[in-house]
Amino acid sequence: RTDLAALYLNVASNYAQSFNPAPNGIVYHLSISGSTIYVGGAFTTISSGTSRYRVAALSTTGTLSTWAPYFDSTVRTIAFGTTNLMIGGEFSLGAPPSVTNLGAFDTQSGELVSSFAPAPNGTVRALKAGSNRIFVGGEFTSISGTTRGYFASISTSGTLDTTSPTTGGNVYAIETEGNTLFLGGSFTQVTVS
């Protein structure tokens, strides 16, 4: 298997399944919705050399979807919002005005939501979607034209929250539990403004 594999979890039979899409580059993130697995990374082909530019959707048995947006550079993270699939990384996407480093796709139509364009000024490394919010972490210092230190909270429509924690360095992981927000990365302080 190359860069993407499926294993049985049963300890007695812990071996690779027949699932073998073989992307031609690194896979950085996987996210499953129903029986579809979304794959993001640095590849340009998958499933017997079919062109897919840094993101692909496959069934959990390995059948490639026809959905094929073009990302010009690396996809680092994927998350599901209420009605949108959110994708972060270091890329430009779509015709001008382009979507930069953070984009959204309608989960029903598969189309780019061009109105969702927060445009962080650096790589997005982590996404966590809630019912009305999307938490964004990475290597950026502004989003939606507003200063935000490596972390931002935005609405599912792309509106930036007025207050947000600021970290003193990059955020690489985000998780929530109840009313608690957990951040992981390379920072030495967290302040709330």
N, C-alpha and C positions, 0 to 999 in steps of 0.2 A: 504494500500500500504506500502511496506517495502523498504526503501532506494532508490527507483526509481519510479517516477510517471509522468503522463502526465495529464495536466489540460486544460480545454477549457479557452481561453482568454476572451471570451464574458462575460462581467460582469453579464449579466442577467442569464447566465448558467454556472457560474464558479464552476464546479465540476470535479471530476476525470473522465478521460476517462477509457475505459476497459483495456488499456495498463497496464500490471502488471507483469513485468519480475521477481520481487522479488529476487534480488541478496542477498546472505547470508552475506554480509559485506558492509562497507561504500563505497559509490560512491563519488569520489573526482572531476571527470571531465566528461563533456559531450561535444561532438562535432558532428555536423551533416554535412553530405555531401549527397546532393540529398535527397533520401528517406531512408538513412541509418544513424543510430545514433551509434556513438562509445562511449563506456562507460569504464571509467578507475577508479580503486579504489583498495580496499583491499579484494574483494570477491573471492571465489573459485568456486561458483556455481551460476547459474542464469537460469531463465526459466524452472521451474519445476525440479530443482536440477541438471541440465546439467552442467558438469564441464567446467568452463572457468576461467583461472587463471589470475585474476586482470585486464583483458581487454576482451571486448566482442563487437560484432557488431550485431545490430538488425535492422529490418525495423522499421519505425516510428509507425507501427501498432503492433509491439511486436514480430515478427517472428525472431527467432535466426538464425544468419548466421552460416555456417560451419567453418568459419575462427576462428582458435583457437590457437594462439601462447601461449607459456608458459612463464609467468613472475614469477620469484621466490620471488618477494616482490612487494611492493605497486607501482601502477601507479598513478601519481599525475596530469599529464597534457597531452593534446593531441592537435596537430595542423596539418593542411594540408599544405604541400609545393606544388610545381608545379606538381611533379609526385610521391611524397612520403607522407605517413602518418607518422608524427613524434610523438614519445611517450617518455615522460620524467618521472622520479620518482627516486626510490631507488631500483635498481634491477640489476641482471645479466641476460643475455638473450642469448641463443644459445650455441652451442658447442664451445670449445676453438678454436680460441681466442674469448672469450665472449664479448658481447656488454654490457657496464656498464652505467646505469643511463640515457642514451639517445640513442634511437634507431630509425631506419627508416624502413618502410615497403613500398614496391612498391604498388601503389594503383591499378594497373591492376592485378598483379599476387597474391598479398597478401603475398608475400615472404619477409623475412628479407633481408635488404640490408646490407650484412655483411661488405662491404667496408666502410660504414658509421659508424665510431666508435670513436667519439671525446672523450669518456670516462671522463666526468667530475668527479672530486674526491669527490663529495658530491651530495646530493639530488637535482634534477631538479624540481623546483616548477612552472615555467612559461615558455611557449613557444609562440612565435609569428612568423609566417612564412610570408615572402614577396615573391616577384617574384624570387629573386636570393639569398636571405639571410634568415637565421633563427636566431632570437634573443632568447637567452637562459638565464634564471634567476634562482637563487636558493641559495643553501647553499654550493657552491663549491668555491675553491680558485685556482683551475687549471683545464684546459681543453686542450685536445690534448697535454698534457705534458708541457703546457705553463701557467705561472701564469696569472690568470684572477680573479679579485675580485668580485665574486657573479653574474657577468654578462658577456656574450660573444656574439659576432656576428660571425656566421660561414656561409660558402657557403652551398648550398643545397647538395654539394658533401662531406661536412664535413671539408673543409679547413678553418682554423681559420683566421679571419681578423687580420691584423697587428696592428691596433689600436682599442681600445675599451674603453668605460667608465668603471671606477672601482668605486664601491660603498663601503662604510665603513661597510656594513652589508648585510643581506640577501635580495634578490629580490624575491617577491612573485607575482607580476603582471606586465605585459608588454602590451602596446598598442601603435599603431602608427596612425598618421593622417597626410597625406601629407609627409612633410620632418621632422616632429616632432616625436621623440621617447619619450614615457612616461614610467617611471619606478615607481613601488610602492613596498614598503616593510618595512624593519626595518633597516634603515641606517641614518646616520647623515651627510654624505658628498658624493659628486660625483665628480670624477676627470676623465679627458680624457688623456690617455697616447698614 
